[in-house]
Amino acid sequence: MKEVNIGLLGCGTVGTGVARLLLNNTDLISARVGARLNLKKVADVDITTDRGVAFPDGVWTTDADAVVRDPQIDIVVEMIGGKGIARDLMLKAIDHGKHIVTANKALLASHGNEIFQAAREKKVDIGFEASTGGCMPVIKTLREALVGNRIQTMTGILNGTCNYILTKITAEGIPFEDALAGAQEKGYAEADPTLDVDGHDTAHKLAILSALAYGMPLNLDDIYVEGISGITPGDIRFAEEFGYRIKLLAISKNNGDSVEARVHPTMIPITNILSSVNGAVNALMINGDAVDDIMLYGYGAGMMPTGSAVVSDCVDIARNLISGRAGRVPYLSYQAENIRNIAITSIDAVMTRYYFRFSALDHPGVLSKISGILGEYDISIKTVQQKGRKTNGSVPLVMQTHLANEASVQKALKRIEELKVVSTKPVFIRIEDDTILE
């Protein structure tokens, strides 16, 4: 039986999951692949800590550079993370003719165009299923299962930390800070949760998905990103009264000559299946012109779910090696010569519906002043209610709009904030109804 040698760089949480699957399920994988996937080397700065896995003798090393140069290793699995040493080692491994598997969405979103070009020149495969959605087969679905579809929209919950926090606020009515602390206690959030709660982790994933769906280069810089730290229990309560739930969504829409790609807290109807995705799980709704809507659902992080996706990439590459067909499936779904620059729509040009909350003085004429300014910017009010109790002379004034332009909304809110009858900065959350998401 053919043997495919694997070098693992980094043996933290996910790296340990990869090793456990390769070592414990060797016979199962061999029976399905027709080759033995041999974990030949594991490089890590810590080679003494017990990972709870029975590693073979002679596997461990602290010299990652030696692993990428080893002529016997066929596949290098990068589990180091970050955009520094991981990038250097990945490019060096490619230069030495190694096939690559990685879960490093930040690296791919920022430097993927460079990495994929280097891989094309060396005619090696790159697997990155685990970079987006953990155990959900998102990459394979877009690259292979939906290859005959024109992708119209993608809407997803792609960060388990944020989804857990919003679920806790919704269920228990606790502030963001308390929900975040609970997520950190359970290990769902890092000690520094900025990358997650500010929306940038989701944006990395959306950059990858958009490139796959539309045949465009990776473009992280033009994705609009907004996090969840400003979401309050009150806004979640108001949303539920209106028939909505708040989720941090990655939203992508194909407009033909441009695409939308944005990440922000969003109100979606409780009838939308994504509104029922709770806890530390991910889900992605994809709309194709042939299949209509399909949804993928599963754990977006964790040792074994993510390790499963990494091993699936190793298996795909092993099968290519057996058949001598590296490069059979294009990295970004499209053949390289057919990838074209497609503009990402500025957030200012987006048309959607909005939720507004104003802290307004309880005086006659306040509503007419606010609605007058909104009217000047062609923002039509769908509903308006005075909600809650008076605090320091002010009461919450809550509105929903019809479709409106983002730039106009921003200008109107800036003027309203300057009114003497408005005591705090207005709050707004975008609303995506099912008719808008389609």
Secondary structure per residue as TSV (DSSP state, phi and psi in degrees):
chain	resnum	aa	ss	phi	psi
A	1	M	-	360.0	135.6
A	2	K	E	-63.2	144.9
A	3	E	E	-114.5	128.9
A	4	V	E	-110.1	116.8
A	5	N	E	-90.4	135.8
A	6	I	E	-119.9	134.6
A	7	G	E	-111.0	124.4
A	8	L	E	-103.6	120.5
A	9	L	E	-102.5	108.2
A	10	G	-	97.5	120.4
A	11	C	-	-127.9	57.8
A	12	G	S	-84.4	-143.0
A	13	T	H	-61.5	-55.5
A	14	V	H	-71.6	-39.9
A	15	G	H	-57.8	-38.9
A	16	T	H	-65.1	-39.0
A	17	G	H	-62.7	-40.0
A	18	V	H	-61.9	-48.9
A	19	A	H	-60.3	-42.4
A	20	R	H	-60.4	-44.1
A	21	L	H	-67.1	-43.5
A	22	L	H	-64.9	-37.1
A	23	L	H	-85.1	-39.5
A	24	N	H	-82.5	-27.2
A	25	N	T	-111.4	29.3
A	26	T	H	-56.0	-48.9
A	27	D	H	-66.2	-41.2
A	28	L	H	-61.0	-47.9
A	29	I	H	-64.7	-42.7
A	30	S	H	-61.1	-41.1
A	31	A	H	-63.2	-31.2
A	32	R	H	-87.2	-29.9
A	33	V	H	-94.8	-35.6
A	34	G	S	84.7	17.8
A	35	A	E	-151.7	156.0
A	36	R	E	-97.5	122.2
A	37	L	E	-87.8	108.9
A	38	N	E	-103.9	117.3
A	39	L	E	-76.9	97.3
A	40	K	E	-85.5	-39.1
A	41	K	E	-142.4	145.0
A	42	V	E	-129.5	118.6
A	43	A	E	-107.1	129.7
A	44	D	-	-159.1	154.3
A	45	V	S	-70.6	-24.1
A	46	D	-	-112.4	106.9
A	47	I	-	-111.7	14.0
A	48	T	S	-112.3	-26.5
A	49	T	S	-65.4	136.2
A	50	D	-	-74.1	119.6
A	51	R	-	-91.9	1.2
A	52	G	S	75.7	18.6
A	53	V	S	-127.7	138.7
A	54	A	-	-85.3	91.1
A	55	F	-	-79.0	142.5
A	56	P	-	-64.8	156.4
A	57	D	T	-63.2	143.4
A	58	G	T	80.8	6.6
A	59	V	-	-80.7	-36.4
A	60	W	E	-77.2	145.3
A	61	T	E	-156.5	154.0
A	62	T	S	-99.5	0.7
A	63	D	-	-101.7	88.8
A	64	A	H	-65.1	-34.0
A	65	D	H	-61.6	-37.5
A	66	A	H	-66.1	-31.5
A	67	V	H	-66.8	-45.2
A	68	V	H	-71.2	-19.2
A	69	R	H	-95.4	-9.5
A	70	D	-	-64.1	117.8
A	71	P	T	-67.3	-16.3
A	72	Q	T	-85.5	-14.4
A	73	I	-	-87.2	129.6
A	74	D	-	-93.7	-40.6
A	75	I	E	-124.8	129.2
A	76	V	E	-104.8	122.4
A	77	V	E	-101.7	113.0
A	78	E	E	-93.1	113.0
A	79	M	-	-124.4	23.6
A	80	I	-	-78.3	-42.5
A	81	G	-	85.3	169.7
A	82	G	S	79.9	-179.6
A	83	K	S	-118.9	10.1
A	84	G	S	-99.4	-92.4
A	85	I	H	-61.9	-32.3
A	86	A	H	-62.0	-43.4
A	87	R	H	-63.4	-45.9
A	88	D	H	-60.7	-46.3
A	89	L	H	-67.7	-37.7
A	90	M	H	-63.9	-46.6
A	91	L	H	-64.8	-36.9
A	92	K	H	-67.3	-40.0
A	93	A	H	-63.5	-42.4
A	94	I	H	-61.5	-42.9
A	95	D	H	-61.7	-28.8
A	96	H	T	-89.4	10.7
A	97	G	T	80.3	18.6
A	98	K	-	-86.4	143.3
A	99	H	E	-79.0	150.5
A	100	I	E	-121.9	140.4
A	101	V	E	-129.0	133.3
A	102	T	E	-147.5	154.9
A	103	A	-	-112.5	13.8
A	104	N	-	-86.6	83.3
A	105	K	H	-66.8	-35.0
A	106	A	H	-63.5	-41.6
A	107	L	H	-66.9	-45.1
A	108	L	H	-66.6	-41.7
A	109	A	H	-64.3	-33.8
A	110	S	H	-90.5	-37.3
A	111	H	H	-127.6	14.3
A	112	G	H	-61.6	-37.5
A	113	N	H	-60.3	-41.5
A	114	E	H	-66.3	-44.2
A	115	I	H	-66.6	-44.5
A	116	F	H	-65.9	-36.3
A	117	Q	H	-64.1	-41.9
A	118	A	H	-63.0	-39.2
A	119	A	H	-67.5	-37.9
A	120	R	H	-61.3	-43.3
A	121	E	H	-64.3	-33.9
A	122	K	H	-93.5	-2.7
A	123	K	T	56.3	48.1
A	124	V	-	-117.7	157.6
A	125	D	-	-88.4	151.2
A	126	I	E	-129.2	123.9
A	127	G	E	-107.4	131.7
A	128	F	-	-142.9	33.1
A	129	E	G	-56.0	-39.1
A	130	A	G	-74.8	-5.9
A	131	S	G	-73.4	-20.7
A	132	T	S	-139.7	108.0
A	133	G	S	90.4	10.4
A	134	G	T	59.2	-117.9
A	135	C	T	-81.1	-8.9
A	136	M	S	-70.4	131.7
A	137	P	-	-79.2	61.6
A	138	V	H	-71.1	-46.8
A	139	I	H	-63.8	-47.4
A	140	K	H	-62.9	-37.3
A	141	T	I	-62.3	-46.9
A	142	L	I	-72.2	-38.8
A	143	R	I	-78.1	-29.0
A	144	E	I	-125.6	-56.6
A	145	A	I	-64.9	-34.1
A	146	L	T	-107.7	25.4
A	147	V	T	-62.4	-24.4
A	148	G	T	-90.6	4.2
A	149	N	S	-104.6	143.7
A	150	R	-	-87.3	116.4
A	151	I	E	-75.3	125.6
A	152	Q	E	-94.8	-48.3
A	153	T	E	-145.6	154.3
A	154	M	E	-135.7	129.4
A	155	T	E	-135.4	123.6
A	156	G	E	-149.4	156.3
A	157	I	E	-100.4	107.2
A	158	L	-	-118.7	12.1
A	159	N	-	-137.0	110.9
A	160	G	H	-65.3	-32.4
A	161	T	H	-61.9	-50.6
A	162	C	H	-64.3	-39.5
A	163	N	H	-66.7	-36.8
A	164	Y	H	-64.1	-44.8
A	165	I	H	-62.5	-47.4
A	166	L	H	-65.5	-34.5
A	167	T	H	-63.6	-42.2
A	168	K	H	-65.9	-43.6
A	169	I	H	-61.7	-42.2
A	170	T	H	-65.2	-44.7
A	171	A	H	-76.3	-34.8
A	172	E	H	-114.7	-8.6
A	173	G	-	67.1	25.3
A	174	I	-	-92.6	157.2
A	175	P	-	-67.1	162.2
A	176	F	H	-53.8	-45.1
A	177	E	H	-60.4	-39.8
A	178	D	H	-70.0	-40.2
A	179	A	H	-65.0	-38.7
A	180	L	H	-63.5	-44.0
A	181	A	H	-59.6	-40.1
A	182	G	H	-64.9	-37.9
A	183	A	H	-65.9	-37.1
A	184	Q	H	-68.9	-38.7
A	185	E	H	-62.0	-36.0
A	186	K	T	-84.8	-3.9
A	187	G	T	84.3	8.7
A	188	Y	S	-80.4	-24.2
A	189	A	S	-122.2	143.5
A	190	E	-	-72.2	165.9
A	191	A	S	-58.7	-39.6
A	192	D	S	-107.3	99.4
A	193	P	-	-89.3	10.9
A	194	T	H	-53.7	-47.3
A	195	L	H	-57.6	-35.9
A	196	D	H	-78.6	-58.2
A	197	V	H	-72.5	-21.3
A	198	D	T	-84.4	-3.4
A	199	G	S	91.1	-1.6
A	200	H	H	-73.3	-33.5
A	201	D	H	-60.9	-42.9
A	202	T	H	-63.6	-39.3
A	203	A	H	-63.7	-38.7
A	204	H	H	-56.4	-45.0
A	205	K	H	-68.4	-39.0
A	206	L	H	-66.6	-34.5
A	207	A	H	-61.0	-42.2
A	208	I	H	-67.1	-46.5
A	209	L	H	-63.6	-40.4
A	210	S	H	-65.2	-40.0
A	211	A	H	-62.0	-42.7
A	212	L	H	-67.0	-40.3
A	213	A	H	-74.9	-35.2
A	214	Y	H	-115.4	-3.4
A	215	G	T	72.1	43.8
A	216	M	-	-122.4	156.6
A	217	P	-	-63.1	158.9
A	218	L	-	-62.0	130.0
A	219	N	-	-141.0	90.0
A	220	L	-	-81.1	-33.9
A	221	D	T	-61.9	-32.2
A	222	D	T	-94.9	3.8
A	223	I	S	-80.3	129.3
A	224	Y	E	-76.4	133.2
A	225	V	E	-131.6	131.4
A	226	E	-	-144.3	135.8
A	227	G	-	-96.0	-168.1
A	228	I	S	-110.2	2.9
A	229	S	T	-65.1	-18.9
A	230	G	T	-90.4	-0.4
A	231	I	-	-76.5	129.7
A	232	T	-	-111.8	158.0
A	233	P	H	-57.4	-33.8
A	234	G	H	-63.0	-44.3
A	235	D	H	-65.5	-37.1
A	236	I	H	-65.7	-38.7
A	237	R	H	-66.2	-44.4
A	238	F	H	-61.6	-41.0
A	239	A	H	-59.3	-44.0
A	240	E	H	-65.9	-35.5
A	241	E	H	-63.9	-30.2
A	242	F	T	-87.7	-2.9
A	243	G	T	91.7	25.8
A	244	Y	E	-127.2	161.5
A	245	R	E	-125.8	155.3
A	246	I	E	-103.3	126.3
A	247	K	E	-132.1	149.4
A	248	L	E	-81.2	111.6
A	249	L	E	-110.2	144.1
A	250	A	E	-95.6	122.6
A	251	I	E	-122.7	128.1
A	252	S	E	-137.1	132.1
A	253	K	E	-134.5	137.1
A	254	N	E	-91.2	109.4
A	255	N	-	-102.5	15.8
A	256	G	S	90.5	-85.3
A	257	D	S	-87.7	-2.1
A	258	S	E	-152.6	164.8
A	259	V	E	-131.2	149.0
A	260	E	E	-88.8	140.1
A	261	A	E	-149.5	105.3
A	262	R	E	-146.5	151.0
A	263	V	E	-129.9	122.9
A	264	H	E	-169.0	161.1
A	265	P	E	-61.7	140.0
A	266	T	E	-142.1	138.7
A	267	M	E	-88.1	126.8
A	268	I	E	-127.6	149.4
A	269	P	E	-61.3	148.0
A	270	I	T	-66.7	-14.8
A	271	T	T	-79.9	-14.4
A	272	N	S	-76.2	129.6
A	273	I	G	-59.3	-28.6
A	274	L	G	-64.6	-25.5
A	275	S	G	-67.4	-19.2
A	276	S	G	-96.9	4.5
A	277	V	-	-84.0	108.7
A	278	N	-	-119.8	166.2
A	279	G	S	73.6	-159.0
A	280	A	S	-90.9	47.1
A	281	V	E	-117.6	164.3
A	282	N	E	-114.4	159.2
A	283	A	E	-155.3	145.7
A	284	L	E	-136.0	125.3
A	285	M	E	-99.9	124.8
A	286	I	E	-118.3	131.9
A	287	N	E	-112.6	119.3
A	288	G	E	-116.0	155.3
A	289	D	T	-69.3	-17.1
A	290	A	T	-99.3	-38.7
A	291	V	T	-96.9	-10.8
A	292	D	E	66.0	-127.5
A	293	D	E	-99.1	134.7
A	294	I	E	-131.0	154.1
A	295	M	E	-131.9	134.5
A	296	L	E	-106.1	141.8
A	297	Y	E	-145.5	135.6
A	298	G	E	167.9	-179.1
A	299	Y	E	-71.2	129.1
A	300	G	S	-91.7	-1.2
A	301	A	S	-156.7	178.6
A	302	G	S	111.4	155.0
A	303	M	H	-54.8	-57.8
A	304	M	H	-82.6	-41.4
A	305	P	H	-60.0	-45.7
A	306	T	H	-70.9	-38.8
A	307	G	H	-58.6	-35.7
A	308	S	H	-61.3	-42.9
A	309	A	H	-66.0	-38.1
A	310	V	H	-63.2	-45.4
A	311	V	H	-64.1	-35.5
A	312	S	H	-62.1	-36.8
A	313	D	H	-66.4	-41.2
A	314	C	H	-59.7	-40.1
A	315	V	H	-65.4	-44.4
A	316	D	H	-58.1	-44.6
A	317	I	H	-67.8	-39.4
A	318	A	H	-60.1	-41.6
A	319	R	H	-63.7	-38.1
A	320	N	H	-64.7	-39.4
A	321	L	H	-64.3	-40.3
A	322	I	H	-61.8	-41.4
A	323	S	H	-89.2	-5.8
A	324	G	T	67.6	34.7
A	325	R	-	-125.6	52.1
A	326	A	T	-60.8	143.1
A	327	G	T	80.6	13.7
A	328	R	S	-60.1	-41.8
A	329	V	S	-108.4	124.1
A	330	P	-	-59.4	145.3
A	331	Y	T	-54.9	-48.9
A	332	L	T	-106.6	32.9
A	333	S	S	77.6	-38.8
A	334	Y	S	-97.8	149.4
A	335	Q	-	-60.3	144.4
A	336	A	G	-54.7	-38.5
A	337	E	G	-72.4	-12.0
A	338	N	G	-102.8	1.5
A	339	I	-	-78.4	128.2
A	340	R	-	-131.5	153.4
A	341	N	-	-69.4	125.7
A	342	I	-	-125.7	128.5
A	343	A	E	-69.2	140.8
A	344	I	E	-91.9	125.2
A	345	T	-	-58.8	132.3
A	346	S	-	-63.3	143.6
A	347	I	G	-58.2	-29.9
A	348	D	G	-62.7	-24.7
A	349	A	G	-92.4	-5.1
A	350	V	-	-68.6	140.1
A	351	M	E	-112.9	121.8
A	352	T	E	-155.7	-174.5
A	353	R	E	-99.7	163.1
A	354	Y	E	-137.7	150.0
A	355	Y	E	-108.0	129.5
A	356	F	E	-118.6	142.9
A	357	R	E	-130.8	119.8
A	358	F	E	-112.2	138.5
A	359	S	E	-95.5	99.0
A	360	A	E	-114.7	145.9
A	361	L	E	-65.4	143.1
A	362	D	S	-83.1	68.8
A	363	H	-	-121.6	152.4
A	364	P	T	-61.7	143.2
A	365	G	T	87.2	-4.8
A	366	V	H	-64.2	-47.2
A	367	L	H	-60.5	-40.2
A	368	S	H	-66.4	-34.1
A	369	K	H	-66.7	-45.2
A	370	I	H	-66.9	-48.4
A	371	S	H	-65.9	-29.5
A	372	G	H	-64.4	-43.9
A	373	I	H	-65.2	-43.6
A	374	L	H	-58.8	-41.6
A	375	G	H	-62.8	-35.2
A	376	E	H	-60.9	-26.4
A	377	Y	T	-105.8	21.3
A	378	D	T	59.1	36.1
A	379	I	-	-103.4	111.9
A	380	S	-	-94.1	129.9
A	381	I	E	-84.2	129.3
A	382	K	E	-89.7	-47.7
A	383	T	E	-140.6	153.5
A	384	V	E	-145.5	134.2
A	385	Q	E	-143.0	145.9
A	386	Q	E	-93.7	118.8
A	387	K	-	-119.5	144.2
A	388	G	S	80.6	-174.0
A	389	R	-	-96.1	159.8
A	390	K	-	-72.1	133.2
A	391	T	B	-128.9	118.0
A	392	N	T	52.8	39.9
A	393	G	T	83.9	-2.9
A	394	S	E	-113.7	151.2
A	395	V	E	-129.0	149.4
A	396	P	E	-71.0	128.9
A	397	L	E	-113.9	116.2
A	398	V	E	-113.8	133.2
A	399	M	E	-132.5	152.9
A	400	Q	E	-120.4	143.9
A	401	T	E	-109.5	165.4
A	402	H	S	-79.6	-175.3
A	403	L	S	-54.2	134.1
A	404	A	E	-145.4	160.1
A	405	N	E	-87.6	134.5
A	406	E	H	-58.2	-46.0
A	407	A	H	-60.8	-40.4
A	408	S	H	-66.0	-39.8
A	409	V	H	-60.9	-46.0
A	410	Q	H	-61.4	-41.8
A	411	K	H	-66.3	-42.7
A	412	A	H	-64.4	-43.5
A	413	L	H	-65.3	-34.0
A	414	K	H	-63.5	-41.6
A	415	R	H	-68.7	-40.0
A	416	I	H	-64.7	-38.0
A	417	E	H	-59.1	-29.1
A	418	E	T	-81.0	-8.9
A	419	L	S	-67.6	139.9
A	420	K	T	-69.1	-19.7
A	421	V	T	-85.9	-3.4
A	422	V	B	-107.4	121.1
A	423	S	-	-91.3	-21.8
A	424	T	S	-136.9	170.2
A	425	K	-	-65.1	132.1
A	426	P	-	-60.7	147.3
A	427	V	E	-104.9	135.7
A	428	F	E	-137.8	144.5
A	429	I	E	-134.9	133.5
A	430	R	E	-72.6	144.9
A	431	I	E	-113.2	130.3
A	432	E	-	-120.5	100.2
A	433	D	-	-74.3	165.0
A	434	D	H	-58.2	-35.5
A	435	T	H	-69.2	-25.6
A	436	I	H	-82.3	-37.5
A	437	L	H	-72.0	-21.0
A	438	E	-	-74.4	360.0
